[in-house]
Amino acid sequence: MHQKLAITTTTIVLLLVTSLQADESEAREKAFSARMSNVTLVGSFTVDGKTDGPPKAERYEIKSVTKLRGNLWTFVTRVKYGKVDTKVPITVPLEWAGDTPMVSLTDATLPGLGSAFSARVIFHDDRYAGTWQHGNVGGHMFGRIEKTKPAAETEKPTE
């Protein structure tokens, strides 16, 4: 009888621990999704081997971040170059190092942007940092995570 009671007690403890871990994981994921919605990554990037000046400026607008399934997350981003100004959903693997989220891409194809993209980017508080690779060119990236101002504050009215 003591053996059955011990197994039952052990099972209950394991279920409680698993449930608490699931709750913590869900809370962590919800907090990340909320933190990364309607933000702009404002920072700099370097190109390996280029030492002829300071890092170049970069901006990435993120409209929303949602968990798709497993470790796949969809970042809805605003891509602006030339006359193109569009929202693009990009699904990427996201890993957790403790409480720190990290995008981890290896030779990925991104819609409308091309193939052979690799990156490791961590997000911590109001900062991001990482490495990037596109084909044979790569470097570092780093900067601040800022809440995006409403359109009325950032865009001039059409005259």
DSSP file (Angstrom, degrees, kcal/mol; ACC not computed):
  #  RESIDUE AA STRUCTURE BP1 BP2  ACC     N-H-->O    O-->H-N    N-H-->O    O-->H-N    TCO  KAPPA ALPHA  PHI   PSI    X-CA   Y-CA   Z-CA
    1    1 A M     >        0   0    0      0, 0.0     4,-2.1     0, 0.0     5,-0.2   0.000 360.0 360.0 360.0 -39.4    0.0    0.0    0.0
    2    2 A H  H  >  +     0   0    0      1,-0.2     4,-2.5     2,-0.2     5,-0.2   0.868 360.0  54.9 -62.8 -34.9    2.8    2.4    0.8
    3    3 A Q  H  > S+     0   0    0      2,-0.2     4,-2.2     1,-0.2    -1,-0.2   0.912 108.0  47.9 -65.8 -42.2    4.3    1.8   -2.7
    4    4 A K  H  > S+     0   0    0      2,-0.2     4,-2.2     1,-0.2    -1,-0.2   0.893 112.6  49.5 -63.6 -40.0    1.0    2.7   -4.4
    5    5 A L  H  X S+     0   0    0     -4,-2.1     4,-2.7     2,-0.2    -2,-0.2   0.900 110.1  50.8 -65.8 -41.8    0.7    5.9   -2.2
    6    6 A A  H  X S+     0   0    0     -4,-2.5     4,-2.7     2,-0.2    -2,-0.2   0.907 111.3  47.8 -63.3 -42.8    4.3    6.8   -3.1
    7    7 A I  H  X S+     0   0    0     -4,-2.2     4,-2.6     2,-0.2    -2,-0.2   0.913 113.2  48.4 -64.8 -42.2    3.7    6.4   -6.8
    8    8 A T  H  X S+     0   0    0     -4,-2.2     4,-2.4     2,-0.2    -2,-0.2   0.919 112.8  47.2 -64.6 -44.1    0.5    8.5   -6.6
    9    9 A T  H  X S+     0   0    0     -4,-2.7     4,-2.4     2,-0.2    -2,-0.2   0.921 113.4  48.8 -64.0 -44.6    2.2   11.2   -4.6
   10   10 A T  H  X S+     0   0    0     -4,-2.7     4,-2.5     1,-0.2    -2,-0.2   0.914 111.1  50.3 -61.1 -43.8    5.1   11.3   -7.1
   11   11 A T  H  X S+     0   0    0     -4,-2.6     4,-2.4     2,-0.2    -2,-0.2   0.911 110.6  49.2 -61.0 -43.8    2.7   11.4  -10.0
   12   12 A I  H  X S+     0   0    0     -4,-2.4     4,-2.4     2,-0.2    -2,-0.2   0.920 111.2  49.3 -63.3 -44.2    0.8   14.3   -8.4
   13   13 A V  H  X S+     0   0    0     -4,-2.4     4,-2.6     1,-0.2    -2,-0.2   0.927 111.9  48.8 -61.7 -45.1    4.1   16.3   -7.8
   14   14 A L  H  X S+     0   0    0     -4,-2.5     4,-2.6     1,-0.2    -1,-0.2   0.904 111.2  49.9 -61.8 -41.8    5.2   15.7  -11.3
   15   15 A L  H  X S+     0   0    0     -4,-2.4     4,-2.4     2,-0.2    -1,-0.2   0.904 111.5  48.9 -63.4 -41.3    1.9   16.9  -12.7
   16   16 A L  H  X S+     0   0    0     -4,-2.4     4,-2.5     2,-0.2    -2,-0.2   0.922 112.5  47.3 -64.0 -44.9    2.0   20.0  -10.6
   17   17 A V  H  X S+     0   0    0     -4,-2.6     4,-2.5     2,-0.2    -2,-0.2   0.927 113.3  48.6 -63.0 -45.2    5.5   20.8  -11.6
   18   18 A T  H  X S+     0   0    0     -4,-2.6     4,-2.2     1,-0.2    -1,-0.2   0.900 111.9  49.6 -61.1 -42.0    4.6   20.3  -15.3
   19   19 A S  H  X S+     0   0    0     -4,-2.4     4,-2.3     2,-0.2    -2,-0.2   0.908 111.0  48.8 -64.4 -43.0    1.5   22.4  -15.0
   20   20 A L  H  X S+     0   0    0     -4,-2.5     4,-2.5     2,-0.2    -2,-0.2   0.906 111.3  50.0 -63.8 -41.9    3.5   25.2  -13.3
   21   21 A Q  H  X S+     0   0    0     -4,-2.5     4,-2.6     2,-0.2    -2,-0.2   0.902 110.5  50.0 -64.0 -40.4    6.2   25.1  -16.1
   22   22 A A  H  X S+     0   0    0     -4,-2.2     4,-2.6     2,-0.2    -2,-0.2   0.904 110.9  49.5 -64.1 -41.3    3.4   25.2  -18.7
   23   23 A D  H  X S+     0   0    0     -4,-2.3     4,-2.4     2,-0.2    -2,-0.2   0.915 112.4  47.5 -63.0 -43.3    1.9   28.3  -17.0
   24   24 A E  H  X S+     0   0    0     -4,-2.5     4,-2.5     2,-0.2    -2,-0.2   0.907 112.7  49.2 -63.8 -42.3    5.3   30.0  -16.8
   25   25 A S  H  X S+     0   0    0     -4,-2.6     4,-2.4     2,-0.2    -2,-0.2   0.916 112.0  47.9 -63.6 -44.2    6.0   29.2  -20.5
   26   26 A E  H  X S+     0   0    0     -4,-2.6     4,-2.4     2,-0.2    -2,-0.2   0.908 113.0  48.0 -63.8 -42.5    2.6   30.5  -21.6
   27   27 A A  H  X S+     0   0    0     -4,-2.4     4,-2.4     2,-0.2    -2,-0.2   0.908 111.8  50.3 -64.2 -42.4    3.0   33.7  -19.5
   28   28 A R  H  X S+     0   0    0     -4,-2.5     4,-2.1     2,-0.2    -2,-0.2   0.912 112.3  47.4 -61.8 -43.9    6.5   34.2  -20.9
   29   29 A E  H  X S+     0   0    0     -4,-2.4     4,-2.4     2,-0.2    -2,-0.2   0.899 111.8  49.3 -67.2 -41.4    5.2   33.8  -24.5
   30   30 A K  H  X S+     0   0    0     -4,-2.4     4,-2.4     2,-0.2    -2,-0.2   0.905 111.0  50.6 -63.6 -40.9    2.3   36.1  -24.0
   31   31 A A  H  X S+     0   0    0     -4,-2.4     4,-2.6     2,-0.2    -2,-0.2   0.903 111.0  48.6 -64.0 -41.4    4.6   38.8  -22.5
   32   32 A F  H  X S+     0   0    0     -4,-2.1     4,-2.2     2,-0.2    -2,-0.2   0.933 111.1  49.8 -64.4 -45.4    7.0   38.5  -25.5
   33   33 A S  H  < S+     0   0    0     -4,-2.4    32,-0.4     1,-0.2     4,-0.4   0.915 114.5  44.6 -59.4 -44.3    4.1   38.8  -28.0
   34   34 A A  H >< S+     0   0    0     -4,-2.4     3,-1.0     1,-0.2    -1,-0.2   0.914 113.4  50.5 -66.2 -42.9    2.8   41.9  -26.3
   35   35 A R  H 3< S+     0   0    0     -4,-2.6    -2,-0.2     1,-0.2    -1,-0.2   0.849 113.0  45.6 -64.3 -34.8    6.2   43.4  -25.9
   36   36 A M  T >< S+     0   0    0     -4,-2.2     3,-0.5    -5,-0.2     2,-0.4   0.366  88.3 103.9 -95.7   5.5    7.1   42.9  -29.6
   37   37 A S  T <  S+     0   0    0     -3,-1.0    27,-0.2    -4,-0.4    26,-0.2  -0.732  90.9   4.6 -89.9 137.4    3.8   44.2  -31.1
   38   38 A N  T 3  S+     0   0    0     25,-1.0   110,-2.7    24,-0.4     2,-0.3   0.948 100.5 132.4  55.7  55.1    3.8   47.6  -32.6
   39   39 A V  E <   -AB  62 147A   0     23,-2.1    23,-3.4    -3,-0.5     2,-0.4  -0.872  47.9-144.1-128.1 163.6    7.5   48.2  -32.2
   40   40 A T  E     -AB  61 146A   0    106,-3.0   106,-2.6    -2,-0.3     2,-0.7  -0.998  13.5-140.2-126.8 128.7   10.4   49.4  -34.3
   41   41 A L  E     -AB  60 145A   0     19,-3.1    19,-1.9    -2,-0.4     2,-0.6  -0.808  25.9-173.7 -85.3 117.6   13.9   48.0  -33.9
   42   42 A V  E     +AB  59 144A   0    102,-2.5   102,-2.8    -2,-0.7     2,-0.2  -0.952  32.4  89.1-118.4 114.7   16.2   51.0  -34.3
   43   43 A G  E     -AB  58 143A   0     15,-2.3    15,-2.3    -2,-0.6     2,-0.3  -0.731  62.2 -73.8-167.3-144.5   19.9   50.3  -34.4
   44   44 A S  E     -AB  57 142A   0     98,-2.9    98,-2.3    13,-0.3     2,-0.3  -0.923  23.1-156.6-140.6 159.8   22.9   49.6  -36.5
   45   45 A F  E     -AB  56 141A   0     11,-2.4    11,-2.3    -2,-0.3     2,-0.3  -0.981   6.9-150.4-138.0 154.8   24.5   46.7  -38.4
   46   46 A T        -     0   0    0     94,-2.7     2,-0.5    -2,-0.3    94,-0.1  -0.802  10.0-138.9-116.1 162.5   28.1   45.9  -39.5
   47   47 A V    >   -     0   0    0      3,-0.3     3,-2.3    -2,-0.3    92,-0.3  -0.992  33.1-109.9-121.1 123.1   29.4   44.0  -42.5
   48   48 A D  T 3  S+     0   0    0     90,-3.3    90,-0.2    -2,-0.5     3,-0.1  -0.224 102.3  15.9 -51.9 134.1   32.3   41.7  -41.8
   49   49 A G  T 3  S+     0   0    0      1,-0.2     2,-0.8     2,-0.0    -1,-0.3   0.274  95.8 113.1  86.1 -11.6   35.5   42.9  -43.3
   50   50 A K    <   +     0   0    0     -3,-2.3    -3,-0.3     1,-0.1    -1,-0.2  -0.838  25.4 154.1 -97.4 108.7   34.2   46.5  -43.8
   51   51 A T        +     0   0    0     -2,-0.8     2,-0.7     1,-0.1    -1,-0.1   0.164  37.1 108.2-117.7  16.8   36.2   48.8  -41.5
   52   52 A D  S    S-     0   0    0      2,-0.1    -1,-0.1     0, 0.0    -2,-0.0  -0.254  87.4 -20.5 -94.3  47.5   35.8   52.0  -43.5
   53   53 A G  S    S-     0   0    0     -2,-0.7     3,-0.1    -3,-0.1    -3,-0.0  -0.821  89.3 -44.5 144.2 178.9   33.4   53.8  -41.2
   54   54 A P  S    S-     0   0    0      0, 0.0    -2,-0.1     0, 0.0     0, 0.0  -0.226  72.8 -76.5 -73.0 166.7   30.9   53.5  -38.4
   55   55 A P        -     0   0    0      0, 0.0     2,-0.2     0, 0.0    -9,-0.2  -0.222  54.1-109.3 -57.1 154.6   28.1   50.8  -38.5
   56   56 A K  E     -A   45   0A   0    -11,-2.3   -11,-2.4    -3,-0.1     2,-0.1  -0.623  31.8-106.5 -90.2 148.7   25.2   51.5  -40.8
   57   57 A A  E     -A   44   0A   0     -2,-0.2     2,-0.3   -13,-0.2   -13,-0.3  -0.408  37.9-175.5 -73.4 147.7   21.7   52.5  -39.5
   58   58 A E  E     -A   43   0A   0    -15,-2.3   -15,-2.3    -2,-0.1     2,-0.3  -0.986  11.3-171.4-142.1 153.1   18.8   50.0  -39.6
   59   59 A R  E     -A   42   0A   0     -2,-0.3     2,-0.4   -17,-0.2   -17,-0.2  -0.984   1.6-176.2-144.4 131.8   15.1   50.0  -38.8
   60   60 A Y  E     -A   41   0A   0    -19,-1.9   -19,-3.1    -2,-0.3     2,-0.5  -0.974  13.9-152.7-129.4 117.2   12.7   47.1  -38.7
   61   61 A E  E     -AC  40  78A   0     17,-0.7    17,-2.1    -2,-0.4     2,-0.5  -0.778   9.9-166.4 -90.4 129.9    9.0   47.9  -38.0
   62   62 A I  E     -AC  39  77A   0    -23,-3.4   -23,-2.1    -2,-0.5   -24,-0.4  -0.970  12.5-177.8-118.7 120.0    7.1   45.0  -36.4
   63   63 A K  E     -     0   0A   0     13,-3.3   -25,-1.0    -2,-0.5     2,-0.3   0.901  68.9 -13.8 -81.4 -44.8    3.3   45.1  -36.4
   64   64 A S  E     - C   0  76A   0     12,-1.1    12,-2.8   -27,-0.2     2,-0.4  -0.992  49.1-153.0-156.9 158.2    2.7   41.9  -34.4
   65   65 A V  E     + C   0  75A   0    -32,-0.4     2,-0.4    -2,-0.3    10,-0.2  -0.984  23.4 171.0-136.0 123.0    4.4   38.8  -33.2
   66   66 A T  E     - C   0  74A   0      8,-2.1     8,-3.0    -2,-0.4     2,-0.4  -0.984  35.9-113.9-135.8 145.9    2.3   35.6  -32.6
   67   67 A K  E     - C   0  73A   0     -2,-0.4     6,-0.3     6,-0.2     3,-0.1  -0.626  27.2-176.2 -76.0 130.6    3.1   32.0  -31.8
   68   68 A L  E     -     0   0A   0      4,-2.9     2,-0.3    -2,-0.4     5,-0.2   0.917  58.6 -48.1 -89.8 -63.1    2.1   29.8  -34.6
   69   69 A R  E >  S- C   0  72A   0      3,-1.2     3,-2.9     0, 0.0    -1,-0.3  -0.928 102.2 -10.5-169.9 152.1    2.9   26.3  -33.3
   70   70 A G  T 3  S-     0   0    0     -2,-0.3    -2,-0.0     1,-0.3     0, 0.0  -0.310 130.5 -25.3  54.3-124.5    5.8   24.6  -31.5
   71   71 A N  T 3  S+     0   0    0     -4,-0.1    23,-3.1    -3,-0.0     2,-0.5   0.230 110.6 113.0-102.9  13.6    8.8   27.0  -31.8
   72   72 A L  E <   -CD  69  93A   0     -3,-2.9    -4,-2.9    21,-0.2    -3,-1.2  -0.753  42.0-179.7 -91.2 129.2    7.5   28.8  -34.9
   73   73 A W  E     -CD  67  92A   0     19,-2.7    19,-2.8    -2,-0.5     2,-0.6  -0.952  21.3-136.2-126.3 144.7    6.4   32.4  -34.5
   74   74 A T  E     -CD  66  91A   0     -8,-3.0    -8,-2.1    -2,-0.4     2,-0.6  -0.910  13.5-166.0-106.0 121.6    5.1   34.8  -37.1
   75   75 A F  E     -CD  65  90A   0     15,-3.0    15,-2.8    -2,-0.6     2,-0.8  -0.927  10.3-151.8-100.8 118.6    6.4   38.4  -37.2
   76   76 A V  E     -CD  64  89A   0    -12,-2.8   -13,-3.3    -2,-0.6   -12,-1.1  -0.845  28.4-178.3 -91.7 112.6    4.3   40.7  -39.3
   77   77 A T  E     -CD  62  88A   0     11,-2.7    11,-3.1    -2,-0.8     2,-0.6  -0.730  30.7-126.4-114.3 158.0    6.8   43.3  -40.5
   78   78 A R  E     -CD  61  87A   0    -17,-2.1   -17,-0.7    -2,-0.3     2,-0.5  -0.927  25.8-161.4-102.8 119.6    6.6   46.4  -42.5
   79   79 A V  E     - D   0  86A   0      7,-3.2     7,-2.2    -2,-0.6     2,-0.5  -0.895  10.4-179.7-104.5 125.0    9.1   46.3  -45.4
   80   80 A K  E     + D   0  85A   0     -2,-0.5     2,-0.3     5,-0.2     5,-0.2  -0.980  18.3 136.0-127.8 120.2   10.0   49.6  -47.1
   81   81 A Y  E >  S- D   0  84A   0      3,-2.0     3,-2.3    -2,-0.5     2,-0.1  -0.901  71.1 -30.1-158.2 137.1   12.4   49.9  -50.0
   82   82 A G  T 3  S-     0   0    0     -2,-0.3    -1,-0.0     1,-0.3     0, 0.0  -0.368 128.0 -23.3  55.9-128.8   12.1   52.0  -53.1
   83   83 A K  T 3  S+     0   0    0     -2,-0.1     2,-0.4    -3,-0.1    -1,-0.3   0.430 115.5 105.6 -90.7  -0.7    8.4   52.3  -54.0
   84   84 A V  E <   +D   81   0A   0     -3,-2.3    -3,-2.0     2,-0.0     2,-0.3  -0.687  34.4 160.3 -84.7 128.8    7.6   49.1  -52.0
   85   85 A D  E     +D   80   0A   0     -2,-0.4     2,-0.3    -5,-0.2    -5,-0.2  -0.771  24.8 136.5-146.8  96.0    5.8   49.7  -48.7
   86   86 A T  E     -D   79   0A   0     -7,-2.2    -7,-3.2    -2,-0.3     2,-0.4  -0.936  54.1-110.1-143.9 159.9    4.0   46.5  -47.5
   87   87 A K  E     -D   78   0A   0     -2,-0.3    -9,-0.2    -9,-0.2   -11,-0.1  -0.803  34.4-170.9 -91.0 134.2    3.3   44.3  -44.6
   88   88 A V  E     -D   77   0A   0    -11,-3.1   -11,-2.7    -2,-0.4     2,-0.5  -0.986  17.2-141.1-129.0 122.4    5.1   40.9  -44.8
   89   89 A P  E     -D   76   0A   0      0, 0.0     2,-0.5     0, 0.0   -13,-0.2  -0.722  21.4-171.5 -80.9 127.1    4.4   37.9  -42.5
   90   90 A I  E     -D   75   0A   0    -15,-2.8   -15,-3.0    -2,-0.5     2,-0.6  -0.974   9.1-155.7-122.1 119.2    7.7   36.2  -41.7
   91   91 A T  E     +D   74   0A   0     -2,-0.5   -17,-0.2   -17,-0.2   -19,-0.1  -0.839  24.1 166.5 -98.2 125.2    7.6   32.9  -39.8
   92   92 A V  E     -D   73   0A   0    -19,-2.8   -19,-2.7    -2,-0.6     2,-0.3  -0.942  40.1-101.4-136.1 153.7   10.8   32.0  -38.0
   93   93 A P  E     -D   72   0A   0      0, 0.0    11,-2.1     0, 0.0     2,-0.4  -0.576  35.0-163.5 -72.5 138.6   11.9   29.6  -35.3
   94   94 A L  E     -E  103   0A   0    -23,-3.1     2,-0.3    -2,-0.3     9,-0.2  -0.993   5.4-170.7-126.8 125.5   12.2   31.2  -31.8
   95   95 A E  E     -E  102   0A   0      7,-3.0     7,-2.6    -2,-0.4     2,-0.5  -0.746  15.6-132.8-111.0 159.8   14.2   29.5  -29.1
   96   96 A W  E     -E  101   0A   0     -2,-0.3     2,-0.8     5,-0.2     3,-0.1  -0.965  10.5-167.6-117.3 127.4   14.4   30.4  -25.4
   97   97 A A  E >  S-E  100   0A   0      3,-2.8     3,-1.7    -2,-0.5     2,-0.6  -0.857  76.7 -59.5-106.0  90.6   17.6   30.6  -23.4
   98   98 A G  T 3  S-     0   0    0     -2,-0.8     0, 0.0     1,-0.3     0, 0.0  -0.609 121.5 -17.3  67.3-118.5   16.0   30.7  -20.0
   99   99 A D  T 3  S+     0   0    0     -2,-0.6    -1,-0.3    -3,-0.1    -3,-0.0   0.257 118.6  99.3-100.3  11.3   13.8   33.8  -20.1
  100  100 A T  E <   -E   97   0A   0     -3,-1.7    -3,-2.8    24,-0.1     2,-0.2  -0.879  64.3-144.5-106.3 118.5   15.6   35.3  -23.2
  101  101 A P  E     -E   96   0A   0      0, 0.0    22,-2.0     0, 0.0     2,-0.4  -0.545  17.8-173.0 -79.7 145.4   13.9   34.8  -26.6
  102  102 A M  E     -EF  95 122A   0     -7,-2.6    -7,-3.0    20,-0.2     2,-0.4  -0.981  21.5-138.3-141.9 125.9   16.2   34.3  -29.7
  103  103 A V  E     -EF  94 121A   0     18,-2.6    18,-1.9    -2,-0.4     2,-0.4  -0.684  23.5-168.9 -76.6 133.7   15.3   34.1  -33.4
  104  104 A S  E     + F   0 120A   0    -11,-2.1     2,-0.4    -2,-0.4    16,-0.2  -0.867  11.4 169.4-133.1  98.4   17.3   31.3  -34.9
  105  105 A L  E     - F   0 119A   0     14,-2.4    14,-1.7    -2,-0.4     2,-0.4  -0.862  11.8-172.2-109.1 142.8   17.3   31.1  -38.7
  106  106 A T  E    S-     0   0A   0     -2,-0.4    12,-0.2    12,-0.2    11,-0.1  -0.932  72.6 -29.4-136.6 114.3   19.6   28.9  -40.8
  107  107 A D  E    S+     0   0A   0     -2,-0.4     9,-0.3     9,-0.2    11,-0.2   0.876  90.1 170.5  49.8  47.4   19.6   29.3  -44.6
  108  108 A A  E     - F   0 117A   0      9,-3.4     9,-2.5     7,-0.2     2,-0.5  -0.490  34.5-132.4 -88.0 155.6   16.0   30.5  -44.7
  109  109 A T  E     -     0   0A   0      6,-0.2     6,-0.3     7,-0.2    -1,-0.0  -0.942  20.5-158.7-104.1 128.1   14.0   31.9  -47.6
  110  110 A L  E >>  - F   0 114A   0      4,-2.8     3,-2.3    -2,-0.5     4,-1.6  -0.927  30.6-100.4-110.9 131.0   12.1   35.0  -46.7
  111  111 A P  T 34 S-     0   0    0      0, 0.0     4,-0.0     0, 0.0    -1,-0.0  -0.212 102.4  -5.2 -54.6 124.6    9.1   36.0  -48.8
  112  112 A G  T 34 S+     0   0    0      1,-0.1    -3,-0.0   -24,-0.0   -24,-0.0   0.385 125.4  75.2  77.1  -5.0   10.0   38.8  -51.3
  113  113 A L  T <4 S-     0   0    0     -3,-2.3     2,-0.2     1,-0.3    -1,-0.1   0.620  94.8-116.1-115.2 -18.4   13.5   39.2  -49.8
  114  114 A G  E  <  -F  110   0A   0     -4,-1.6    -4,-2.8     3,-0.0    -1,-0.3  -0.720  29.9 -69.7 118.0-167.1   15.4   36.2  -51.1
  115  115 A S  E    S+     0   0A   0     -6,-0.3    -6,-0.2    -2,-0.2    -7,-0.2  -0.627  87.5  56.3-124.2 179.8   17.1   33.0  -49.7
  116  116 A A  E     +     0   0A   0     -9,-0.3    19,-2.2     1,-0.2     2,-0.5   0.842  65.0 157.1  63.7  38.5   20.1   31.9  -47.7
  117  117 A F  E     +FG 108 134A   0     -9,-2.5    -9,-3.4    17,-0.2     2,-0.4  -0.816  13.2 174.0 -92.8 131.2   19.3   34.1  -44.7
  118  118 A S  E     + G   0 133A   0     15,-2.8    15,-2.5    -2,-0.5     2,-0.3  -0.988   6.6 157.6-131.2 145.3   20.8   33.0  -41.4
  119  119 A A  E     -FG 105 132A   0    -14,-1.7   -14,-2.4    -2,-0.4     2,-0.4  -0.985  31.0-159.9-161.5 153.7   20.6   34.9  -38.1
  120  120 A R  E     +FG 104 131A   0     11,-1.9    11,-2.0    -2,-0.3     2,-0.5  -0.921  27.8 170.3-134.4 109.7   20.7   34.6  -34.3
  121  121 A V  E     -FG 103 130A   0    -18,-1.9   -18,-2.6    -2,-0.4     2,-0.3  -0.982  15.0-160.7-128.4 124.4   19.0   37.6  -32.7
  122  122 A I  E     -FG 102 129A   0      7,-2.9     7,-1.7    -2,-0.5     2,-0.5  -0.740   5.4-151.2-101.4 153.2   18.3   37.9  -29.0
  123  123 A F  E     + G   0 128A   0    -22,-2.0     2,-0.4    -2,-0.3     5,-0.2  -0.991  19.7 169.6-123.7 123.9   15.8   40.3  -27.4
  124  124 A H  E >   - G   0 127A   0      3,-2.7     3,-2.2    -2,-0.5     2,-0.1  -0.960  59.7 -52.4-141.4 120.1   16.3   41.5  -23.8
  125  125 A D  T 3  S-     0   0    0     -2,-0.4     0, 0.0     1,-0.3     0, 0.0  -0.334 123.5 -16.8  50.9-120.8   14.3   44.3  -22.2
  126  126 A D  T 3  S+     0   0    0     -2,-0.1    19,-2.3    -3,-0.1     2,-0.3   0.030 124.6  79.7-102.1  26.9   14.5   47.2  -24.6
  127  127 A R  E <   -GH 124 144A   0     -3,-2.2    -3,-2.7    17,-0.3     2,-0.3  -0.927  51.6-166.7-133.8 156.3   17.4   45.9  -26.7
  128  128 A Y  E     +GH 123 143A   0     15,-2.1    15,-2.2    -2,-0.3     2,-0.3  -0.972  12.8 168.6-134.9 153.9   18.3   43.4  -29.4
  129  129 A A  E     +GH 122 142A   0     -7,-1.7    -7,-2.9    -2,-0.3     2,-0.3  -0.977  14.8 113.1-159.6 151.0   21.6   42.1  -30.6
  130  130 A G  E     -GH 121 141A   0     11,-2.6    11,-2.4    -2,-0.3     2,-0.3  -0.995  50.5 -77.2 174.9-166.6   22.8   39.4  -32.9
  131  131 A T  E     -GH 120 140A   0    -11,-2.0   -11,-1.9    -2,-0.3     2,-0.3  -0.878  32.7-164.6-121.3 155.4   24.5   38.1  -36.0
  132  132 A W  E     -GH 119 139A   0      7,-2.3     7,-2.2    -2,-0.3     2,-0.3  -0.968   6.2-172.8-139.1 155.3   23.2   38.0  -39.6
  133  133 A Q  E     +GH 118 138A   0    -15,-2.5   -15,-2.8    -2,-0.3     2,-0.4  -0.970   7.2 179.8-148.3 131.1   24.3   36.2  -42.8
  134  134 A H  E >  S-GH 117 137A   0      3,-3.6     3,-1.7    -2,-0.3     2,-0.4  -0.875  70.6 -55.7-132.3 100.8   22.9   36.6  -46.3
  135  135 A G  T 3  S-     0   0    0    -19,-2.2   -28,-0.1    -2,-0.4   -19,-0.0  -0.545 122.2 -15.1  66.9-124.1   24.8   34.3  -48.6
  136  136 A N  T 3  S+     0   0    0     -2,-0.4     2,-0.4    -3,-0.1    -1,-0.3   0.438 124.2  82.4 -90.9  -0.4   28.5   35.1  -48.4
  137  137 A V  E <   + H   0 134A   0     -3,-1.7    -3,-3.6   -90,-0.0     2,-0.3  -0.873  53.9 144.2-110.1 136.5   27.9   38.5  -46.6
  138  138 A G  E     + H   0 133A   0     -2,-0.4   -90,-3.3    -5,-0.3     2,-0.3  -0.925   7.2 144.7-155.7 179.9   27.3   38.8  -42.8
  139  139 A G  E     - H   0 132A   0     -7,-2.2    -7,-2.3    -2,-0.3     2,-0.3  -0.952  44.5 -57.0 174.8-155.6   27.9   40.8  -39.8
  140  140 A H  E     - H   0 131A   0     -2,-0.3   -94,-2.7    -9,-0.2     2,-0.3  -0.786  34.0-165.2-115.8 158.9   26.5   42.0  -36.5
  141  141 A M  E     +BH  45 130A   0    -11,-2.4   -11,-2.6    -2,-0.3     2,-0.3  -0.994  15.7 156.0-143.4 146.4   23.3   43.9  -35.6
  142  142 A F  E     +BH  44 129A   0    -98,-2.3   -98,-2.9    -2,-0.3     2,-0.3  -0.980  11.3 109.9-165.7 154.2   22.2   45.7  -32.4
  143  143 A G  E     -BH  43 128A   0    -15,-2.2   -15,-2.1    -2,-0.3     2,-0.3  -0.992  53.7 -48.3 167.9-160.1   20.0   48.4  -31.2
  144  144 A R  E     -BH  42 127A   0   -102,-2.8  -102,-2.5    -2,-0.3     2,-0.6  -0.717  32.5-134.7-107.1 153.2   16.9   49.4  -29.2
  145  145 A I  E     -B   41   0A   0    -19,-2.3     2,-0.4    -2,-0.3  -104,-0.2  -0.950  33.2-177.6-105.9 114.7   13.3   48.2  -29.3
  146  146 A E  E     -B   40   0A   0   -106,-2.6  -106,-3.0    -2,-0.6     2,-0.2  -0.910  32.0-111.2-117.6 140.5   11.0   51.2  -29.3
  147  147 A K  E     -B   39   0A   0     -2,-0.4  -108,-0.3  -108,-0.2     2,-0.3  -0.501  42.8-114.7 -63.5 134.7    7.2   51.3  -29.3
  148  148 A T        -     0   0    0   -110,-2.7    -1,-0.1    -2,-0.2     3,-0.1  -0.552  26.3-124.8 -75.7 133.2    6.0   52.6  -32.7
  149  149 A K        -     0   0    0     -2,-0.3     5,-0.1     1,-0.1    -1,-0.1  -0.466  37.8 -89.5 -73.9 149.2    4.3   55.9  -32.6
  150  150 A P    >>  -     0   0    0      0, 0.0     3,-1.9     0, 0.0     4,-0.9  -0.229  41.3-107.3 -56.7 151.4    0.8   56.1  -34.2
  151  151 A A  H >> S+     0   0    0      1,-0.3     4,-2.4     2,-0.2     3,-0.6   0.819 117.3  62.8 -52.1 -38.3    0.8   56.9  -37.9
  152  152 A A  H 34 S+     0   0    0      1,-0.2    -1,-0.3     2,-0.2    -3,-0.0   0.804 107.1  44.9 -61.0 -28.4   -0.5   60.5  -37.3
  153  153 A E  H <4 S+     0   0    0     -3,-1.9    -1,-0.2     1,-0.1    -2,-0.2   0.700 120.1  38.0 -87.5 -19.9    2.7   61.2  -35.4
  154  154 A T  H << S+     0   0    0     -4,-0.9     2,-0.4    -3,-0.6    -2,-0.2   0.650 106.7  62.7-107.9 -18.4    5.1   59.7  -37.8
  155  155 A E  S  < S-     0   0    0     -4,-2.4    -1,-0.1    -5,-0.2     3,-0.0  -0.906  75.5-127.0-115.8 138.1    3.8   60.5  -41.3
  156  156 A K        -     0   0    0     -2,-0.4    -3,-0.1     1,-0.1     3,-0.1  -0.558  35.3-108.0 -75.1 141.1    3.3   63.9  -42.8
  157  157 A P        -     0   0    0      0, 0.0     2,-0.2     0, 0.0    -1,-0.1  -0.395  38.8-101.5 -65.2 148.0   -0.2   64.6  -44.1
  158  158 A T              0   0    0      1,-0.1    -3,-0.0    -2,-0.1     0, 0.0  -0.534 360.0 360.0 -71.4 133.3   -0.5   64.6  -47.9
  159  159 A E              0   0    0     -2,-0.2    -1,-0.1    -3,-0.1    -3,-0.0   0.431 360.0 360.0 -95.0 360.0   -0.6   68.2  -49.3
